[in-house]
Amino acid sequence: MPNNREKGILGENIARDYLAKKGYRIVEKNYRTKVGEIDLIAEKDNILVFVEVKSRTTTSFGLPCEAVNRKKLNRIVKASHVYIKQNGYKDYQVRYDVIEVFLSGDVRINHIENVLYT
């Protein structure tokens, strides 16, 4: 049984491949700043998408997306502002998504778009 960090890495790789198959261009992974971190940053159709990936082998403690609370979203938003400023994405629309990766049995993905409007 993989540990939590290994599950997280596996889930992020699965999410990255999923987004690539959907036509997204992955521009950054595991972006970190003093104010927060972002698992994946992708671009499609002039939209910059900041993605939080949550992986679980069981839902005994709730759905993966339930771990993305207001405090976590605020850190993601602050980190996204730093990223946009550093990388010149000022003319892009911005979206915040959560991708749930269920690792037990057949791998399942649930892509939740627009978890936060800015």
C-alpha positions in Angstrom: 0.0 0.0 0.0 1.5 3.3 -1.0 1.9 6.1 1.6 0.0 9.4 1.3 2.8 11.2 -0.5 3.1 8.3 -3.1 -0.7 8.4 -3.5 -0.5 12.1 -4.1 2.2 11.9 -6.7 0.2 9.1 -8.5 -3.0 11.1 -8.4 -1.2 14.2 -9.8 0.3 12.1 -12.6 -3.1 10.6 -13.4 -4.7 14.1 -13.4 -2.0 15.6 -15.6 -2.5 12.8 -18.2 -6.2 13.3 -18.0 -6.0 17.0 -18.6 -3.5 16.5 -21.5 -5.9 14.1 -23.2 -8.6 16.7 -22.8 -6.5 19.2 -24.7 -5.0 21.2 -21.9 -1.4 22.2 -22.0 0.3 21.7 -18.6 2.4 24.7 -17.9 3.5 24.0 -14.4 3.3 21.3 -11.7 3.8 21.5 -8.0 4.2 25.3 -8.1 5.2 26.6 -4.7 5.4 30.1 -3.2 5.6 31.4 0.4 1.8 31.9 0.3 0.7 28.5 -1.0 1.1 25.8 -3.5 -0.7 24.7 -6.7 -0.6 21.1 -7.8 -1.1 21.7 -11.6 -1.4 24.8 -13.7 -2.8 24.2 -17.2 -3.9 26.4 -20.1 -6.6 25.8 -22.7 -8.5 28.3 -24.9 -6.9 31.4 -23.3 -8.0 30.1 -19.8 -5.4 29.6 -17.1 -6.6 26.8 -14.9 -5.2 26.3 -11.4 -5.9 22.7 -10.3 -5.9 21.1 -6.8 -5.6 17.3 -7.1 -7.0 15.1 -4.3 -6.4 11.4 -4.3 -8.1 8.8 -2.1 -8.2 5.0 -1.9 -11.4 5.2 0.2 -14.2 7.6 0.9 -14.5 6.5 4.6 -13.4 10.0 5.7 -15.4 11.8 3.0 -14.9 12.7 -0.6 -11.6 14.0 -1.8 -13.0 17.4 -2.7 -14.2 17.9 0.9 -10.5 18.4 1.9 -10.4 21.6 -0.2 -11.8 24.1 2.3 -12.0 27.9 2.2 -8.5 28.2 3.8 -6.9 25.9 1.2 -8.7 27.8 -1.7 -7.5 31.1 -0.3 -3.9 29.9 -0.4 -4.3 28.6 -3.9 -5.8 32.0 -5.0 -2.9 33.9 -3.4 -0.3 31.6 -5.1 -2.1 32.0 -8.4 -1.8 35.8 -8.2 1.9 35.4 -7.7 2.2 33.0 -10.6 0.2 35.3 -12.9 2.3 38.3 -12.0 5.6 36.4 -12.4 4.7 34.8 -15.7 2.8 37.5 -17.5 -0.6 35.8 -17.9 -2.5 39.0 -17.4 -4.7 38.6 -20.5 -5.9 35.2 -19.6 -9.2 34.2 -17.9 -8.6 32.3 -14.7 -10.3 29.3 -13.4 -9.9 27.1 -10.3 -10.7 23.4 -10.5 -10.4 20.3 -8.3 -9.7 16.9 -9.7 -10.6 14.0 -7.5 -8.7 10.8 -8.2 -10.2 7.6 -6.7 -7.4 5.0 -6.6 -9.2 1.9 -5.4 -10.3 -0.7 -7.9 -10.6 0.9 -11.4 -9.1 4.4 -11.2 -11.9 7.0 -11.5 -11.5 10.8 -12.1 -14.0 13.5 -11.2 -13.1 16.9 -12.6 -14.9 19.7 -10.8 -14.6 23.0 -12.8 -15.0 26.5 -11.4 -14.9 25.7 -7.7 -14.3 29.3 -7.0 -15.3 32.4 -9.0 -13.0 35.4 -9.0 
